Amino acid sequence: MEQILKYFPQLTEKQRQQLQQLDALYHDWNQKINVISRKDIDNLYEHHVLHSMAIAKMVNFRDGTRILDFGTGGGFPGIPLAILFPECQFKLIDGTGKKIRVAQEVVTAIGLKNCQPQHLRGEDERGHYDFVVSRAVMPLPDLERIVRKNIAKQQHNALPNGILCLKGGDLQAELQPFRHIVETVELSQWFSEPWFKEKNIIFLPM
């Protein structure tokens, strides 16, 4: 939690409590259903919670914004973002039912009212959203093909509607089809921990 408060000092008491609860909840659920690597669960706050919250450094979602978390797994980046933006609506989808069960149990346990996990493949999602967020679920061209139908036309935010992906490594080939419009932001400009080197947010306006 110290890492979270270092970068997000303005959190309300409720937000702090909700974020603090994640540690015990994910450790407990991860023993039953493996949603985070066993070797990585002790890095929950840095590698999963803070990583998810990086999107909030890129865009300050206005109240009423609708966000789809595509391939959420156990609830990342959707759950940390829903804690940060209580006046926005988040839908978390994943094609693996047991992972969505973990996300639902965590949402219920911390009393998160603006977050709806659902066992659903992206191809079957019919709703419209201002943004689609994800953490490295698939190559960007494949993701763009699936979620293009879900991006709302009406704009509510300073950032145009589109896709926000958290990705690492060499992305040159993957981003080539969108080279004229895609924006890549290195997370190391916001977070000083070595783990964030070569980690990026990819923004594709649509």
Backbone as ProteinMPNN parsed JSONL, in Angstrom:
{"seq_chain_A": "MEQILKYFPQLTEKQRQQLQQLDALYHDWNQKINVISRKDIDNLYEHHVLHSMAIAKMVNFRDGTRILDFGTGGGFPGIPLAILFPECQFKLIDGTGKKIRVAQEVVTAIGLKNCQPQHLRGEDERGHYDFVVSRAVMPLPDLERIVRKNIAKQQHNALPNGILCLKGGDLQAELQPFRHIVETVELSQWFSEPWFKEKNIIFLPM", "coords_chain_A": {"N_chain_A": [[0.817, -1.217, 0.0], [2.074, 1.19, 0.571], [3.422, 1.884, -1.737], [1.276, 2.48, -3.431], [0.124, 4.72, -2.197], [2.187, 6.487, -2.422], [2.093, 7.301, -5.063], [-0.545, 7.921, -5.447], [-1.688, 9.939, -3.53], [-4.034, 11.244, -2.846], [-6.186, 9.653, -2.209], [-9.397, 8.694, -0.925], [-10.567, 7.776, 2.394], [-12.237, 5.551, 2.195], [-11.491, 4.508, -0.314], [-8.835, 3.811, 0.254], [-9.246, 1.802, 2.167], [-10.611, -0.103, 0.629], [-8.637, -0.778, -1.257], [-6.67, -1.776, 0.471], [-7.893, -4.104, 1.349], [-7.597, -5.829, -0.775], [-5.243, -7.352, -0.716], [-5.376, -9.549, 1.206], [-7.677, -10.793, 0.189], [-7.012, -11.561, -2.479], [-4.787, -13.204, -1.981], [-6.05, -15.251, -0.571], [-8.036, -16.22, -2.405], [-6.396, -16.937, -4.516], [-5.197, -19.247, -3.707], [-7.193, -21.066, -4.072], [-8.163, -20.733, -6.691], [-6.166, -20.275, -9.364], [-5.346, -17.277, -10.299], [-3.386, -15.418, -10.398], [0.079, -15.666, -10.922], [1.743, -17.986, -8.832], [4.301, -17.313, -8.017], [4.208, -14.63, -8.198], [2.294, -13.467, -6.615], [2.972, -12.214, -4.237], [3.842, -9.813, -5.101], [1.632, -8.303, -5.528], [0.611, -5.608, -5.216], [2.452, -3.913, -6.576], [2.855, -5.131, -9.178], [0.326, -5.624, -10.148], [-1.915, -4.122, -8.99], [-0.952, -1.356, -8.843], [0.092, -1.257, -11.428], [-2.284, -1.53, -12.926], [-3.529, 0.847, -12.163], [-2.052, 2.705, -13.494], [-3.319, 3.536, -15.786], [-4.949, 5.549, -14.904], [-3.193, 7.616, -14.702], [-2.917, 8.362, -17.244], [-5.443, 9.114, -18.179], [-8.033, 10.969, -16.719], [-10.856, 9.787, -15.89], [-14.034, 11.104, -16.554], [-16.953, 11.643, -14.504], [-19.552, 9.292, -14.953], [-18.482, 8.037, -17.152], [-18.203, 5.155, -19.21], [-16.667, 2.033, -19.033], [-15.12, -0.785, -20.457], [-13.587, -3.669, -19.356], [-11.61, -5.784, -20.927], [-11.003, -9.187, -21.051], [-10.411, -9.583, -18.306], [-9.422, -11.365, -16.391], [-8.651, -12.059, -13.096], [-9.63, -9.605, -12.372], [-8.205, -7.341, -13.26], [-7.269, -4.672, -15.383], [-9.563, -3.639, -14.175], [-10.788, -3.674, -11.479], [-9.041, -2.174, -9.631], [-9.212, 0.301, -11.016], [-11.95, 0.843, -10.907], [-12.238, 1.289, -8.194], [-10.772, 3.644, -7.983], [-12.314, 5.387, -9.536], [-15.186, 5.98, -8.616], [-17.546, 7.057, -9.614], [-17.82, 6.248, -12.177], [-18.761, 3.702, -14.582], [-18.014, 0.306, -14.705], [-17.549, -2.584, -16.638], [-16.529, -5.884, -16.423], [-15.162, -8.391, -18.3], [-14.547, -11.837, -19.111], [-13.521, -14.82, -20.71], [-13.108, -17.055, -19.188], [-14.669, -18.755, -16.754], [-14.036, -19.347, -14.018], [-12.145, -17.449, -13.333], [-13.586, -15.073, -13.516], [-15.302, -15.541, -11.442], [-13.638, -15.145, -9.214], [-13.114, -12.39, -9.515], [-15.728, -11.407, -9.144], [-16.262, -12.182, -6.497], [-14.344, -10.677, -5.132], [-15.161, -8.053, -5.769], [-17.678, -8.036, -4.509], [-16.897, -8.458, -1.834], [-15.492, -6.126, -1.155], [-17.362, -4.221, -1.459], [-17.878, -2.897, -3.909], [-19.675, -0.951, -5.936], [-19.886, -0.075, -8.543], [-19.094, -1.814, -10.487], [-19.205, -4.497, -12.649], [-18.657, -7.73, -13.011], [-18.606, -10.261, -15.558], [-19.088, -13.442, -17.018], [-18.091, -13.801, -20.099], [-17.388, -13.86, -23.559], [-15.417, -11.638, -25.551], [-16.319, -11.319, -28.173], [-19.009, -11.655, -27.905], [-19.966, -9.548, -26.452], [-22.137, -6.82, -26.378], [-22.545, -4.205, -25.596], [-22.014, -0.575, -25.442], [-19.194, 1.521, -24.994], [-17.124, 4.092, -23.569], [-14.409, 3.663, -23.308], [-12.243, 0.876, -23.888], [-10.381, -1.194, -21.845], [-7.375, -3.077, -21.203], [-5.066, -5.701, -20.214], [-2.592, -6.75, -21.883], [-3.928, -8.924, -23.235], [-4.174, -9.882, -25.84], [-2.773, -9.518, -29.175], [-2.778, -6.146, -30.405], [-4.04, -5.579, -32.996], [-5.861, -7.747, -33.21], [-7.452, -7.393, -30.927], [-8.542, -4.869, -31.486], [-10.159, -5.466, -33.713], [-12.163, -7.006, -32.528], [-13.371, -5.335, -30.563], [-14.126, -2.999, -31.799], [-16.811, -2.621, -32.446], [-17.871, -1.981, -30.001], [-17.179, 0.536, -29.127], [-18.319, 3.63, -28.138], [-19.915, 6.333, -29.914], [-20.368, 8.95, -29.002], [-18.593, 11.477, -27.244], [-17.086, 11.919, -24.015], [-14.884, 12.605, -22.571], [-11.641, 14.255, -22.095], [-9.686, 12.859, -23.436], [-9.967, 11.181, -26.523], [-12.493, 8.678, -27.277], [-11.646, 5.186, -27.12], [-9.169, 2.529, -27.183], [-7.303, 1.416, -24.403], [-4.401, -0.045, -23.591], [-2.339, -2.013, -21.492], [0.924, -2.868, -21.9], [4.021, -4.666, -22.462], [7.507, -4.947, -23.519], [8.853, -5.434, -26.904], [7.056, -3.693, -29.165], [6.862, -2.97, -31.765], [6.198, -4.322, -34.235], [3.592, -5.141, -33.716], [2.226, -2.735, -33.421], [2.455, -1.589, -35.865], [0.308, -1.531, -37.882], [-1.175, 0.614, -36.971], [0.389, 2.853, -36.905], [0.261, 5.601, -37.473], [-1.621, 6.711, -35.811], [-1.611, 5.64, -33.241], [-0.695, 5.959, -29.773], [2.061, 5.746, -27.637], [2.993, 5.395, -24.324], [5.45, 5.476, -21.884], [5.557, 3.771, -18.811], [7.473, 4.273, -16.939], [7.867, 6.967, -16.74], [6.129, 7.821, -14.846], [6.291, 6.041, -12.68], [8.825, 4.98, -10.509], [9.925, 2.49, -9.901], [12.012, -0.272, -10.853], [10.711, -2.404, -12.172], [8.835, -1.276, -13.85], [10.119, -0.391, -16.099], [10.251, -0.525, -19.61], [7.583, -1.093, -19.692], [4.406, -0.174, -20.901], [1.682, 2.121, -21.734], [-0.632, 1.731, -24.248], [-2.412, 3.715, -26.405], [-5.144, 3.714, -28.447], [-7.006, 5.637, -30.395], [-10.439, 5.609, -31.422]], "CA_chain_A": [[0.0, 0.0, 0.0], [2.933, 2.373, 0.588], [3.66, 2.246, -3.137], [0.054, 3.079, -3.982], [-0.053, 6.051, -1.605], [3.266, 7.34, -2.932], [1.706, 7.837, -6.367], [-1.947, 8.353, -5.383], [-1.854, 10.376, -2.139], [-5.328, 11.899, -2.619], [-7.249, 8.656, -2.031], [-10.28, 8.832, 0.235], [-10.438, 6.687, 3.367], [-12.925, 4.373, 1.642], [-10.639, 3.942, -1.363], [-7.69, 3.168, 0.913], [-9.717, 0.558, 2.786], [-10.903, -1.072, -0.432], [-7.367, -1.239, -1.805], [-5.997, -2.593, 1.494], [-8.558, -5.409, 1.428], [-7.257, -6.673, -1.916], [-4.128, -8.252, -0.412], [-5.862, -10.788, 1.827], [-8.653, -11.431, -0.702], [-6.35, -12.238, -3.603], [-3.99, -14.315, -1.452], [-6.977, -16.331, -0.231], [-8.642, -16.792, -3.615], [-5.364, -17.503, -5.385], [-4.935, -20.616, -3.251], [-8.28, -21.911, -4.59], [-8.232, -20.564, -8.149], [-4.916, -19.597, -9.699], [-5.54, -16.164, -11.237], [-2.096, -14.711, -10.43], [1.164, -16.622, -10.757], [2.122, -18.226, -7.429], [5.555, -16.609, -7.751], [3.996, -13.19, -8.349], [1.214, -12.993, -5.755], [3.519, -11.313, -3.212], [4.042, -8.515, -5.763], [0.285, -7.906, -5.947], [0.38, -4.164, -5.316], [3.277, -3.297, -7.622], [2.722, -5.726, -10.51], [-1.075, -5.776, -10.574], [-2.762, -2.991, -8.598], [-0.359, -0.111, -9.334], [0.14, -1.389, -12.889], [-3.635, -1.212, -13.414], [-3.833, 2.255, -11.885], [-1.303, 3.548, -14.428], [-4.271, 4.095, -16.753], [-5.463, 6.797, -14.311], [-2.208, 8.667, -14.966], [-3.094, 8.718, -18.656], [-6.735, 9.766, -18.365], [-8.865, 11.137, -15.532], [-12.201, 9.528, -16.403], [-15.092, 11.949, -16.021], [-18.105, 10.94, -13.947], [-20.475, 8.78, -15.956], [-17.764, 7.309, -18.208], [-18.42, 3.697, -19.237], [-15.41, 1.368, -19.381], [-15.147, -2.244, -20.568], [-12.315, -4.346, -19.114], [-11.632, -6.945, -21.822], [-10.059, -10.202, -20.587], [-10.03, -9.064, -16.98], [-8.825, -12.359, -15.493], [-9.178, -11.927, -11.735], [-10.14, -8.26, -12.09], [-7.226, -6.292, -13.562], [-7.132, -3.489, -14.527], [-10.871, -3.08, -13.855], [-11.135, -3.451, -10.077], [-8.363, -0.971, -9.109], [-9.734, 1.505, -11.667], [-13.295, 1.101, -10.374], [-12.022, 1.891, -6.869], [-10.299, 5.017, -8.204], [-13.335, 6.193, -10.211], [-16.462, 5.426, -8.137], [-18.691, 7.601, -10.353], [-17.802, 5.666, -13.523], [-19.306, 2.35, -14.637], [-17.07, -0.665, -15.256], [-17.95, -3.973, -16.881], [-15.354, -6.734, -16.524], [-15.526, -9.65, -18.957], [-13.503, -12.818, -19.372], [-14.076, -16.07, -21.21], [-12.848, -18.135, -18.222], [-15.643, -18.555, -15.679], [-13.486, -19.375, -12.653], [-11.468, -16.17, -13.085], [-14.641, -14.097, -13.262], [-15.826, -15.8, -10.098], [-12.75, -14.457, -8.279], [-13.38, -10.95, -9.644], [-17.037, -11.133, -8.535], [-16.128, -12.335, -5.039], [-13.578, -9.519, -4.635], [-16.057, -6.896, -5.908], [-18.688, -8.141, -3.449], [-16.264, -8.358, -0.512], [-15.06, -4.748, -0.847], [-18.51, -3.33, -1.611], [-17.683, -2.069, -5.101], [-21.017, -0.89, -6.529], [-19.846, 0.413, -9.922], [-18.259, -2.787, -11.192], [-20.009, -5.677, -12.975], [-17.96, -8.815, -13.701], [-19.492, -11.183, -16.268], [-18.443, -14.496, -17.805], [-18.516, -13.481, -21.459], [-16.333, -13.639, -24.543], [-15.493, -10.304, -26.129], [-17.107, -11.35, -29.401], [-20.435, -11.67, -27.556], [-20.317, -8.31, -25.751], [-22.894, -5.954, -27.292], [-22.683, -2.858, -25.05], [-21.171, 0.502, -25.958], [-18.351, 2.049, -23.929], [-16.205, 5.156, -23.949], [-13.075, 3.077, -23.412], [-11.953, -0.524, -23.593], [-9.066, -1.328, -21.224], [-6.929, -4.471, -21.096], [-3.652, -5.921, -19.865], [-1.859, -7.733, -22.699], [-4.69, -10.16, -23.465], [-3.949, -10.342, -27.211], [-2.203, -8.45, -30.008], [-3.696, -5.015, -30.59], [-4.918, -5.698, -34.171], [-6.944, -8.693, -32.915], [-8.333, -6.739, -29.963], [-9.258, -3.792, -32.185], [-11.203, -6.071, -34.555], [-13.264, -7.51, -31.692], [-14.058, -4.313, -29.753], [-14.522, -1.817, -32.578], [-18.279, -2.513, -32.355], [-18.255, -1.596, -28.637], [-16.747, 1.902, -28.806], [-19.41, 4.596, -28.324], [-19.613, 7.476, -30.792], [-20.413, 10.21, -28.252], [-17.387, 11.685, -26.431], [-17.306, 12.513, -22.695], [-13.612, 12.852, -21.894], [-10.63, 15.023, -22.826], [-9.082, 11.876, -24.328], [-10.995, 10.593, -27.383], [-12.865, 7.288, -27.014], [-10.758, 4.231, -27.767], [-8.61, 1.386, -26.46], [-6.138, 1.658, -23.548], [-3.797, -1.346, -23.277], [-1.074, -2.087, -20.761], [1.739, -3.862, -22.589], [5.464, -4.541, -22.317], [8.332, -5.562, -24.552], [8.985, -4.811, -28.223], [5.705, -3.612, -29.726], [6.954, -2.321, -33.071], [5.439, -5.044, -35.262], [2.18, -5.15, -33.32], [1.635, -1.404, -33.581], [2.681, -1.112, -37.235], [-0.913, -1.171, -38.62], [-1.776, 1.837, -36.42], [1.545, 3.702, -36.584], [-0.008, 7.03, -37.633], [-2.591, 7.218, -34.827], [-1.431, 5.069, -31.909], [0.187, 6.691, -28.857], [2.726, 4.869, -26.677], [3.5, 6.144, -23.173], [6.231, 4.615, -20.987], [5.121, 3.907, -17.416], [8.604, 4.717, -16.117], [7.805, 8.416, -16.526], [5.296, 8.038, -13.657], [6.651, 5.133, -11.591], [10.286, 4.86, -10.482], [10.362, 1.11, -9.661], [12.631, -0.88, -12.043], [9.783, -3.311, -12.867], [8.028, -0.551, -14.831], [10.882, -0.124, -17.308], [9.763, -1.258, -20.78], [6.124, -1.258, -19.602], [3.784, 0.942, -21.616], [0.266, 2.211, -22.076], [-0.896, 1.958, -25.659], [-3.715, 4.336, -26.618], [-5.611, 3.707, -29.828], [-8.299, 6.307, -30.533], [-11.31, 4.938, -32.398]], "C_chain_A": [[0.851, 1.267, 0.0], [3.206, 2.856, -0.835], [2.46, 2.967, -3.737], [-0.076, 4.52, -3.487], [1.037, 7.022, -2.059], [2.835, 8.037, -4.229], [0.259, 8.356, -6.403], [-2.279, 8.811, -3.96], [-3.24, 10.942, -1.822], [-6.48, 10.918, -2.397], [-8.094, 8.959, -0.798], [-10.053, 7.656, 1.183], [-11.089, 5.408, 2.843], [-12.079, 3.704, 0.567], [-9.432, 3.225, -0.769], [-8.091, 1.824, 1.515], [-9.979, -0.511, 1.73], [-9.617, -1.632, -1.026], [-6.618, -2.128, -0.818], [-6.593, -3.997, 1.585], [-8.115, -6.372, 0.325], [-6.189, -7.707, -1.579], [-4.624, -9.586, 0.138], [-6.816, -11.533, 0.893], [-7.974, -12.19, -1.838], [-5.44, -13.37, -3.133], [-4.886, -15.514, -1.159], [-7.53, -17.013, -1.485], [-7.61, -17.448, -4.517], [-4.969, -18.912, -4.974], [-5.988, -21.588, -3.786], [-8.323, -21.921, -6.107], [-7.047, -19.706, -8.562], [-5.141, -18.515, -10.756], [-4.292, -15.292, -11.358], [-1.018, -15.764, -10.194], [1.552, -16.745, -9.28], [3.38, -17.442, -7.051], [5.351, -15.09, -7.691], [2.985, -12.616, -7.354], [1.729, -12.035, -4.675], [3.872, -9.939, -3.779], [2.708, -7.921, -6.21], [0.156, -6.405, -6.182], [1.189, -3.519, -6.435], [2.908, -3.81, -9.015], [1.291, -5.78, -11.019], [-1.931, -4.559, -10.245], [-2.212, -1.677, -9.155], [-0.262, -0.12, -10.86], [-1.21, -1.027, -13.504], [-3.943, 0.272, -13.287], [-3.045, 3.215, -12.773], [-2.233, 4.209, -15.441], [-4.835, 5.421, -16.234], [-4.46, 7.947, -14.431], [-2.344, 9.189, -16.4], [-4.389, 9.5, -18.876], [-7.487, 9.808, -17.037], [-10.324, 11.007, -15.986], [-13.221, 10.449, -15.746], [-16.227, 11.092, -15.482], [-19.045, 10.512, -15.065], [-19.812, 8.029, -17.098], [-18.024, 5.807, -18.063], [-17.164, 3.024, -19.784], [-15.618, -0.139, -19.402], [-13.737, -2.772, -20.34], [-12.376, -5.681, -19.843], [-10.579, -7.954, -21.377], [-9.508, -9.882, -19.219], [-9.303, -10.066, -16.094], [-9.465, -12.273, -14.123], [-9.604, -10.514, -11.373], [-9.181, -7.112, -12.359], [-7.246, -5.944, -15.051], [-8.437, -2.97, -13.925], [-11.14, -2.761, -12.399], [-10.37, -2.264, -9.476], [-8.888, 0.325, -9.727], [-11.126, 1.854, -11.154], [-13.233, 1.685, -8.964], [-11.644, 3.363, -7.027], [-11.388, 5.939, -8.737], [-14.734, 5.691, -9.841], [-17.684, 5.943, -8.885], [-18.693, 7.159, -11.816], [-18.326, 4.233, -13.453], [-18.331, 1.417, -15.358], [-17.754, -2.013, -15.468], [-16.688, -4.776, -17.146], [-15.77, -8.043, -17.165], [-14.299, -10.533, -19.148], [-14.181, -14.107, -19.821], [-13.878, -17.247, -20.277], [-13.687, -17.896, -16.973], [-15.049, -18.498, -14.293], [-12.741, -18.082, -12.324], [-12.484, -15.073, -12.773], [-15.256, -14.311, -11.888], [-14.97, -15.095, -9.044], [-13.02, -12.957, -8.309], [-14.697, -10.584, -8.954], [-16.963, -11.199, -7.019], [-15.378, -11.15, -4.437], [-14.45, -8.267, -4.664], [-17.092, -6.879, -4.783], [-18.08, -7.874, -2.079], [-15.895, -6.92, -0.154], [-16.181, -3.728, -1.075], [-18.402, -2.386, -2.789], [-18.972, -2.074, -5.922], [-21.016, -0.555, -8.018], [-19.125, -0.543, -10.862], [-19.057, -4.071, -11.402], [-19.157, -6.713, -13.713], [-18.964, -9.756, -14.379], [-18.672, -12.181, -17.071], [-18.936, -14.364, -19.241], [-17.295, -13.325, -22.35], [-16.527, -12.271, -25.176], [-16.336, -10.241, -27.384], [-18.597, -11.243, -29.122], [-20.89, -10.437, -26.789], [-20.966, -7.334, -26.732], [-22.993, -4.503, -26.814], [-21.745, -1.859, -25.702], [-20.475, 1.222, -24.799], [-17.481, 3.179, -24.471], [-14.8, 4.608, -24.176], [-13.123, 1.575, -23.185], [-10.548, -0.565, -23.021], [-8.681, -2.803, -21.167], [-5.466, -4.51, -20.682], [-3.13, -7.083, -20.704], [-2.625, -9.028, -22.954], [-4.446, -10.739, -24.846], [-3.307, -9.212, -28.005], [-3.245, -7.381, -30.327], [-4.557, -5.127, -31.846], [-6.093, -6.642, -33.936], [-7.955, -8.073, -31.955], [-9.179, -5.669, -30.651], [-10.395, -4.342, -33.035], [-12.419, -6.48, -33.731], [-14.055, -6.371, -31.051], [-14.467, -3.066, -30.527], [-16.025, -1.557, -32.45], [-18.735, -1.947, -31.012], [-17.888, -0.166, -28.257], [-17.861, 2.882, -29.151], [-18.959, 5.747, -29.21], [-19.506, 8.783, -29.995], [-19.224, 10.31, -27.298], [-17.738, 12.36, -25.105], [-16.029, 12.992, -22.026], [-12.672, 13.689, -22.746], [-9.904, 14.118, -23.819], [-10.179, 11.28, -25.211], [-11.289, 9.145, -26.994], [-11.904, 6.342, -27.735], [-10.305, 3.128, -26.835], [-7.38, 1.842, -25.675], [-5.592, 0.309, -23.101], [-2.523, -1.166, -22.477], [-0.261, -3.218, -21.369], [3.222, -3.61, -22.325], [6.185, -5.14, -23.5], [8.357, -4.776, -25.851], [7.636, -4.859, -28.936], [5.689, -3.119, -31.165], [6.09, -3.005, -34.127], [3.937, -4.987, -34.979], [1.49, -3.817, -33.597], [1.739, -0.863, -35.004], [1.389, -0.742, -37.981], [-1.53, 0.161, -38.177], [-0.743, 2.952, -36.226], [1.238, 5.199, -36.657], [-0.92, 7.599, -36.538], [-2.352, 6.731, -33.403], [-0.465, 5.92, -31.082], [0.745, 5.707, -27.828], [3.339, 5.717, -25.561], [4.215, 5.171, -22.235], [5.82, 4.862, -19.537], [6.239, 4.419, -16.516], [8.624, 6.235, -15.933], [6.969, 8.754, -15.292], [5.777, 7.251, -12.443], [8.143, 4.833, -11.641], [10.79, 3.429, -10.291], [10.905, 0.477, -10.944], [11.678, -1.766, -12.849], [9.028, -2.597, -13.988], [8.812, -0.142, -16.08], [10.401, -1.064, -18.416], [8.299, -1.67, -20.654], [5.48, -0.001, -20.167], [2.258, 0.94, -21.492], [0.187, 2.505, -23.561], [-2.3, 2.552, -25.779], [-4.031, 4.357, -28.107], [-6.958, 4.391, -29.9], [-9.132, 5.635, -31.621], [-12.551, 5.784, -32.65]], "O_chain_A": [[0.418, 2.302, -0.505], [3.222, 4.056, -1.111], [2.615, 3.948, -4.464], [-0.354, 5.429, -4.269], [0.829, 8.235, -2.075], [3.163, 9.2, -4.463], [-0.107, 9.134, -7.284], [-3.054, 8.158, -3.261], [-3.585, 11.104, -0.652], [-7.64, 11.328, -2.399], [-7.588, 9.416, 0.227], [-9.424, 6.664, 0.816], [-10.556, 4.314, 3.025], [-11.961, 2.479, 0.536], [-9.051, 2.153, -1.238], [-7.369, 0.835, 1.39], [-9.62, -1.675, 1.908], [-9.52, -2.834, -1.271], [-6.001, -3.117, -1.213], [-5.881, -4.962, 1.864], [-8.243, -7.587, 0.471], [-6.225, -8.823, -2.099], [-4.314, -10.64, -0.418], [-6.774, -12.761, 0.811], [-8.328, -13.335, -2.122], [-5.328, -14.391, -3.812], [-4.529, -16.653, -1.459], [-7.492, -18.237, -1.603], [-7.921, -18.416, -5.21], [-4.466, -19.685, -5.79], [-5.721, -22.78, -3.937], [-8.496, -22.967, -6.733], [-6.938, -18.549, -8.157], [-5.128, -18.794, -11.955], [-4.158, -14.52, -12.308], [-1.187, -16.654, -9.36], [1.674, -15.745, -8.572], [3.515, -16.968, -5.923], [6.209, -14.358, -7.198], [2.837, -11.398, -7.264], [1.0, -11.141, -4.245], [4.167, -9.01, -3.027], [2.658, -7.132, -7.154], [-0.349, -5.976, -7.22], [0.673, -2.672, -7.164], [2.675, -3.017, -9.927], [1.073, -5.964, -12.216], [-2.602, -4.019, -11.125], [-2.921, -0.96, -9.862], [-0.506, 0.899, -11.505], [-1.268, -0.297, -14.494], [-4.537, 0.877, -14.179], [-3.338, 4.411, -12.803], [-1.963, 5.318, -15.901], [-5.161, 6.31, -17.021], [-4.828, 9.112, -14.28], [-1.938, 10.307, -16.715], [-4.423, 10.44, -19.669], [-7.567, 8.808, -16.324], [-10.944, 11.982, -16.409], [-13.264, 10.561, -14.521], [-16.443, 9.968, -15.933], [-19.302, 11.268, -16.002], [-20.503, 7.442, -17.931], [-18.06, 5.267, -16.958], [-16.661, 3.386, -20.848], [-16.214, -0.705, -18.486], [-12.801, -2.38, -21.036], [-13.096, -6.593, -19.435], [-9.393, -7.628, -21.327], [-8.298, -9.905, -18.997], [-8.633, -9.668, -15.14], [-10.683, -12.399, -13.994], [-9.907, -10.235, -10.213], [-9.311, -6.038, -11.772], [-7.242, -6.844, -15.891], [-8.422, -1.956, -13.227], [-11.667, -1.691, -12.094], [-10.999, -1.407, -8.855], [-8.997, 1.338, -9.036], [-11.448, 3.029, -10.983], [-14.086, 2.488, -8.586], [-12.136, 4.221, -6.294], [-11.397, 7.132, -8.433], [-15.397, 5.051, -10.657], [-18.753, 5.337, -8.806], [-19.496, 7.653, -12.607], [-18.334, 3.623, -12.384], [-17.883, 1.7, -16.47], [-18.448, -2.516, -14.585], [-15.871, -4.402, -17.987], [-16.638, -8.74, -16.639], [-13.18, -10.052, -19.322], [-15.276, -14.438, -19.367], [-14.411, -18.328, -20.527], [-13.445, -16.949, -16.226], [-15.488, -17.701, -13.464], [-12.708, -17.663, -11.167], [-12.273, -14.251, -11.881], [-15.685, -13.354, -11.243], [-15.5, -14.517, -8.095], [-13.141, -12.323, -7.261], [-14.774, -9.571, -8.259], [-17.543, -10.358, -6.331], [-15.731, -10.671, -3.359], [-14.477, -7.506, -3.696], [-17.348, -5.837, -4.18], [-18.659, -7.159, -1.261], [-15.973, -6.531, 1.012], [-15.979, -2.525, -0.907], [-18.781, -1.218, -2.696], [-19.32, -3.086, -6.531], [-22.033, -0.729, -8.689], [-18.609, -0.135, -11.902], [-19.532, -4.669, -10.437], [-18.954, -6.587, -14.92], [-20.04, -10.014, -13.84], [-17.691, -11.82, -17.721], [-20.055, -14.764, -19.563], [-16.292, -12.734, -21.95], [-17.654, -11.798, -25.322], [-16.996, -9.235, -27.644], [-19.365, -10.8, -29.976], [-22.079, -10.294, -26.503], [-20.408, -7.054, -27.793], [-23.479, -3.65, -27.557], [-20.811, -2.229, -26.414], [-21.083, 1.496, -23.764], [-17.147, 3.221, -25.655], [-14.094, 5.02, -25.097], [-13.927, 1.07, -22.402], [-9.616, -0.037, -23.628], [-9.547, -3.675, -21.093], [-4.736, -3.524, -20.778], [-3.21, -8.244, -20.301], [-2.044, -10.112, -22.898], [-4.501, -11.956, -25.022], [-3.298, -8.067, -27.554], [-4.429, -7.672, -30.496], [-5.739, -4.79, -31.774], [-7.201, -6.378, -34.404], [-9.165, -8.209, -32.142], [-10.385, -5.578, -30.422], [-11.476, -3.756, -33.079], [-13.558, -6.325, -34.17], [-15.283, -6.431, -30.999], [-15.092, -2.168, -29.963], [-16.455, -0.407, -32.358], [-19.868, -1.481, -30.895], [-18.25, 0.296, -27.175], [-18.298, 2.961, -30.299], [-17.778, 6.091, -29.253], [-18.653, 9.621, -30.285], [-18.887, 9.338, -26.621], [-18.577, 13.26, -25.064], [-16.081, 13.706, -21.025], [-12.865, 13.825, -23.954], [-9.547, 14.553, -24.914], [-11.232, 10.906, -24.695], [-10.425, 8.464, -26.441], [-11.411, 6.651, -28.82], [-10.957, 2.825, -25.835], [-6.525, 2.557, -26.199], [-6.234, -0.401, -22.327], [-1.724, -0.271, -22.755], [-0.683, -4.374, -21.362], [3.628, -2.492, -22.008], [5.576, -5.759, -24.373], [7.945, -3.617, -25.905], [7.137, -5.935, -29.269], [4.621, -2.875, -31.726], [5.334, -2.34, -34.836], [3.126, -4.807, -35.887], [0.315, -3.779, -33.961], [1.182, 0.19, -35.317], [1.371, 0.282, -38.663], [-2.311, 0.763, -38.914], [-0.979, 3.89, -35.465], [1.887, 5.99, -35.973], [-0.989, 8.814, -36.354], [-2.839, 7.344, -32.453], [0.464, 6.524, -31.62], [0.0, 4.935, -27.225], [4.108, 6.641, -25.825], [3.643, 4.156, -21.839], [5.743, 6.005, -19.088], [5.969, 4.947, -15.437], [9.328, 6.738, -15.058], [7.085, 9.852, -14.749], [5.687, 7.729, -11.312], [8.67, 4.473, -12.694], [11.976, 3.173, -10.5], [10.324, 0.666, -12.014], [11.814, -1.873, -14.068], [8.624, -3.228, -14.964], [8.231, 0.397, -17.021], [10.175, -2.251, -18.181], [7.823, -2.504, -21.423], [5.961, 1.108, -19.935], [1.636, -0.08, -21.194], [0.851, 3.41, -24.067], [-3.268, 1.957, -25.306], [-3.299, 4.931, -28.912], [-7.965, 3.801, -29.51], [-8.594, 5.153, -32.618], [-13.412, 5.397, -33.441]]}, "name": "protein", "num_of_chains": 1, "seq": "MEQILKYFPQLTEKQRQQLQQLDALYHDWNQKINVISRKDIDNLYEHHVLHSMAIAKMVNFRDGTRILDFGTGGGFPGIPLAILFPECQFKLIDGTGKKIRVAQEVVTAIGLKNCQPQHLRGEDERGHYDFVVSRAVMPLPDLERIVRKNIAKQQHNALPNGILCLKGGDLQAELQPFRHIVETVELSQWFSEPWFKEKNIIFLPM"}
